[in-house]
Amino acid sequence: NSVGDLVADTATAKAGQVKTAIATCFGSPLLSALVGLGIALTVSTSQNGDLETSIDTQNLVAIITLLYVLFSSGIAFWRYDFKPPRAFAYYLYGVYAAFMGLSIALEVAKK
């Protein structure tokens, strides 16, 4: 975020639009990243052709964990009418701890 975002979000919150201010805290940087990467990658591929990349084990673990959390969060939010219980937060902490433990183990095993 930037100082401009801070001022705009604070003004929005003071105007009584607290939920909007919180949403812009996340939405503004996300939009900037997506548009910035989208334009940069479009220009790069149009000039240099396709980008070649590889996915190592660590990236694969991250992708699988992200998809698992997104899927399980979608189910939980749908099941509890977008008001999941506190236990769901502990579940997410547990998934994060397992992901970090596996990530650390993979990095240690590389060396």
C-alpha positions, 0 to 999 in steps of 0.5 A: 500500500501507499500513503495515498491508499492510507489517506483514502482508506482513512477518509473512507472509514471516517465517512462511515464506510468501514467495510469499503475501507477494509475492502480497499486495503486488500483490493487496491494492492491486488488490482495493482499487482494483477494489472502490473503483472498482466501488462508486463507479461503481455509485453514480454510474451509479445516481444520474446515469445512464450515464457518457459518455467518449471515447477519444483517440489516446493512450488507444487506443495504451495499450489496444492496447499493454496487450492486445498485452502481455497476449496475448503474455505469455499465449502466452510463459508457456504456451509456456515452462511459466510459466518464460519465458526472460530474453530475454522480459524484454528483449522486454517492455522493448522493447515498453515503450520503443516504447510510451513513445516513441510516447506522447511523440511523440503528446504532442509532436505535440499542441502 
